Every structure is written in C-alpha cells, then in structure tokens.
Amino acid sequence: MSKSETNPTVLVMGATGQVGGAVIKYLKTRPGIKLLSAARSLERAESLGVPTVFLDLNRRDTIVPALAGVDRLFMVTGYTVEMLRQSKDIVNAAKQVGVKHIVHLGACGDDDTPVTHYGWHQFVERYIECSGISFTHLRPEIFMQNLMGYGNIKVVDAGVVRHYVGDARLSWVDCDDVALVGAIGLLNPERHAGKTYHLGYDAKSCYDVADALTRLLRQRFVYARRPPNEFLKNVLAADAEPAYMQCVQESFELMAKGQLPRSDIVYDNFEKLTAQRPHTLDDFILKHAAKFRY
Ligand SMILES: NC(=O)c1ccc[n+]([C@@H]2O[C@H](COP(=O)([O-])OP(=O)(O)OC[C@H]3O[C@@H](n4cnc5c(N)ncnc54)[C@H](OP(=O)(O)O)[C@@H]3O)[C@@H](O)[C@H]2O)c1
C-alpha cells in the first residue's frame, strides 16, 4: 500500500459553507487522514481549525495547485450557474493530479427530473464518471437550513413562515446529515465507490413546519404562502446569481402546482450508512430554537 493510501490527504471544498463546514467537523478528529480545507478566504477558514489551501473556482490557475497531493476530494460548488464550468475544471484538475476518489455534493431528483439545476448536477455526475475517478454521488433533497433563510432573506420571521411551494410536502434533510454521509464516503471510498445516495428523511409541508414551530417553541407560527416570483425578486435584490435562482423559482412553481411528484420521498438508507438516525425537522427546530423564537 502506498504512503498516501495509509494516510490519505482529504480536501474539503466549500469548507466555509454549510455542508463542507460540517464535513470538516466530522473529519477533524479522525485519525489516519491528513485533512485540508479549501477556501477563497483564508481568513474565513481560520476558525475551522485545519490547514487551508487557497482555492478560488473563478481563478482556474488556483485549482491544480489546491488539489496537488490530494487523494480524496469533497467536491462542492455554490449556488451559481458557474458551477458547470467550475465543476469541469475541478474534475479535469483532479484527474491531472491523481485524485483517487471524489464525493460530490449534488442535488435531488431522478435522472428524468424536469428541474434545470438538478439536471446540471447530473451532468456534473456524468462528467465525474467519465473521468474514470472513483466517486460517490450525494443527492440531497431540500436542506432544513433553508428555513433559516435564503442568503439574507429570512424564511421564518416574527412567527411567520414565508415560503413559495404552496401546500407541497417536501422531503427535508439536515446539512449535518448530508455531511455525515459525505464524511463516511471520504473515509471508506472502497465501500461507497460507484454509489449514489439520495438523502431526505422528513416529509413535511410548510404548514407542518409552522405547526411544529408552534408546538415546540410554544409560540404561534403561521405559514404565509407566497408566490414563487417573489422568491426570485427578493434573492436577486440580495445579489444572488440570476440563472441558478431562476431554476429554483421554477422548481418552486412545479412544487406549488403539485407537478414535482417524488419531492416528498423519504429514504431509509441513513441508519445503514451511518448507524445513526437522521435528524427530523423537530430535532432541527429544537437545535436552532433561538433563531426562530420571536
Ligand atoms: N439548499 C438546498 O436545499 C440544496 C439541496 C440540495 C443540494 N444543494 C446543493 O448544495 C450545494 C451548496 O452547498 P451549501 O449549502 O453547503 O453551500 P454554501 O453554504 O452556500 O457554501 C458554498 C461554499 O462554496 C464556496 N464557494 C462559492 N463560490 C466559490 C468560488 N468561486 N471559489 C471557491 N469557493 C467557492 C463558498 O465559499 P465562500 O464562503 O467564500 O463564499 C462556500 O464555502 C449546491 O451545489 C446546491 O446545489 C442545495
């Protein structure tokens, strides 16, 4: 066995973000690996407490140097259409430097999904597969963390849950659970190679979310159904990237019209993968109670 296989270097992209940050948290104390985070702001990454390499996906010249010597990669891109070009650059660089396994943070949906940005992630999956690099694909459903807000647009504010999906029931997943499965894929690439994991564990409508907040926090919460175009208007005013957010708006429209069937599907793979039970929305609300109380 080569030295790198006995003490593999694991690089976590998106480490200053929700899922990447949680992957770091899970891997930080694991012996037998050399853990690195990748960030475009070394200052922001400082609090992670692991060595950081500089990586700006919009600066191609930074990608190969960041990946040099890396054996296993947690691959994350942000909420922009540039994810397509960035992902291609990352995979090309990974191939060039000899990365052996990629755990890719993708998005939900079946291969025939009508949702555009889910499809973008599927193109990325296929590109990873074509590279010949061993892979594990993560396909999480809607993040519970979205309830904290989209960028700086609050979703739950002063007892009102404002969302854009009508009365659709959605399958929610805590980013911490996505990260735990990602971390396990990075630690045991042989066991998880070639696998696609759909991650979504609690199917609830936004009416259910408001009821759960009321029950658990003992304050009154109501759901205000808002039109999906209001989502786009608000996030664009807050400087989000238009092409990706247009896709999110379209997905909300499909959900609100009941035209995205399987978006409430709940999976039973988590306990088998992690030997833990997944977080429920109740767990999530209690964990972040202070952020929701008014
Ligand atoms: N929200 C959902 O419900 C949901 C559901 C399924 C899948 N997803 C997928 O989850 C992914 C996002 O995960 P997340 O919520 O953990 O993201 P996040 O919290 O927004 O974090 C994104 C990370 O990527 C980094 N990043 C962005 N642009 C970069 C660039 N040009 N160069 C280097 N780093 C860059 C950010 O760094 P900075 O801190 O410097 O900005 C940050 O660390 C997306 O691919 C999305 O499609 C989301």
The ligand as a MOL file (V3000), in Angstrom:
LIG
                    3D

  0  0  0     0  0            999 V3000
M  V30 BEGIN CTAB
M  V30 COUNTS 48 52 0 0 0
M  V30 BEGIN ATOM
M  V30 1 N -30.1520 24.3900 -0.4140 0
M  V30 2 C -30.6730 23.2290 -0.7300 0
M  V30 3 O -31.8290 22.9150 -0.3570 0
M  V30 4 C -29.8710 22.2340 -1.5220 0
M  V30 5 C -30.4310 20.9700 -1.7440 0
M  V30 6 C -29.7050 20.0310 -2.4800 0
M  V30 7 C -28.4460 20.3600 -2.9740 0
M  V30 8 N -27.9290 21.5950 -2.7440 0 CHG=1
M  V30 9 C -26.5740 21.8910 -3.3000 0
M  V30 10 O -25.6850 22.2010 -2.2300 0
M  V30 11 C -24.6010 22.9750 -2.7690 0
M  V30 12 C -24.2960 24.1260 -1.8500 0
M  V30 13 O -23.9680 23.6390 -0.5690 0
M  V30 14 P -24.0000 24.5830 0.7080 0
M  V30 15 O -25.4100 24.9660 1.0340 0
M  V30 16 O -23.1760 23.9430 1.7600 0 CHG=-1
M  V30 17 O -23.2930 25.8840 0.1300 0
M  V30 18 P -22.9480 27.2410 0.8750 0
M  V30 19 O -23.2180 27.1700 2.3350 0
M  V30 20 O -23.5500 28.3460 0.0610 0
M  V30 21 O -21.3770 27.2790 0.6970 0
M  V30 22 C -20.8070 27.3250 -0.5840 0
M  V30 23 C -19.3340 27.1360 -0.4100 0
M  V30 24 O -18.7150 27.1960 -1.6930 0
M  V30 25 C -17.7200 28.2180 -1.6390 0
M  V30 26 N -17.5870 28.8760 -2.9180 0
M  V30 27 C -18.5450 29.5090 -3.6170 0
M  V30 28 N -18.0040 30.0410 -4.7310 0
M  V30 29 C -16.6920 29.7390 -4.6980 0
M  V30 30 C -15.5930 30.0450 -5.5470 0
M  V30 31 N -15.7400 30.7810 -6.6560 0
M  V30 32 N -14.3760 29.5690 -5.2100 0
M  V30 33 C -14.1950 28.8470 -4.0900 0
M  V30 34 N -15.1860 28.5540 -3.2370 0
M  V30 35 C -16.4180 29.0000 -3.5450 0
M  V30 36 C -18.1920 29.2010 -0.5870 0
M  V30 37 O -17.0990 29.9770 -0.1530 0
M  V30 38 P -17.3110 31.4370 0.4880 0
M  V30 39 O -17.5890 31.2040 1.9560 0
M  V30 40 O -16.0030 32.1060 0.2440 0
M  V30 41 O -18.4540 32.0820 -0.2260 0
M  V30 42 C -18.7140 28.2290 0.4620 0
M  V30 43 O -17.6780 27.6760 1.2070 0
M  V30 44 C -25.0370 23.4430 -4.1520 0
M  V30 45 O -24.3470 22.6760 -5.1170 0
M  V30 46 C -26.5270 23.1190 -4.1870 0
M  V30 47 O -26.9810 22.8540 -5.4900 0
M  V30 48 C -28.6000 22.5360 -2.0240 0
M  V30 END ATOM
M  V30 BEGIN BOND
M  V30 1 1 1 2
M  V30 2 2 2 3
M  V30 3 1 2 4
M  V30 4 1 4 5
M  V30 5 2 4 48
M  V30 6 2 5 6
M  V30 7 1 6 7
M  V30 8 2 7 8
M  V30 9 1 8 9
M  V30 10 1 8 48
M  V30 11 1 9 10
M  V30 12 1 9 46
M  V30 13 1 10 11
M  V30 14 1 11 12
M  V30 15 1 11 44
M  V30 16 1 12 13
M  V30 17 1 13 14
M  V30 18 2 14 15
M  V30 19 1 14 16
M  V30 20 1 14 17
M  V30 21 1 17 18
M  V30 22 2 18 19
M  V30 23 1 18 20
M  V30 24 1 18 21
M  V30 25 1 21 22
M  V30 26 1 22 23
M  V30 27 1 23 24
M  V30 28 1 23 42
M  V30 29 1 24 25
M  V30 30 1 25 26
M  V30 31 1 25 36
M  V30 32 1 26 27
M  V30 33 1 26 35
M  V30 34 2 27 28
M  V30 35 1 28 29
M  V30 36 1 29 30
M  V30 37 2 29 35
M  V30 38 1 30 31
M  V30 39 2 30 32
M  V30 40 1 32 33
M  V30 41 2 33 34
M  V30 42 1 34 35
M  V30 43 1 36 37
M  V30 44 1 36 42
M  V30 45 1 37 38
M  V30 46 2 38 39
M  V30 47 1 38 40
M  V30 48 1 38 41
M  V30 49 1 42 43
M  V30 50 1 44 45
M  V30 51 1 44 46
M  V30 52 1 46 47
M  V30 END BOND
M  V30 END CTAB
M  END
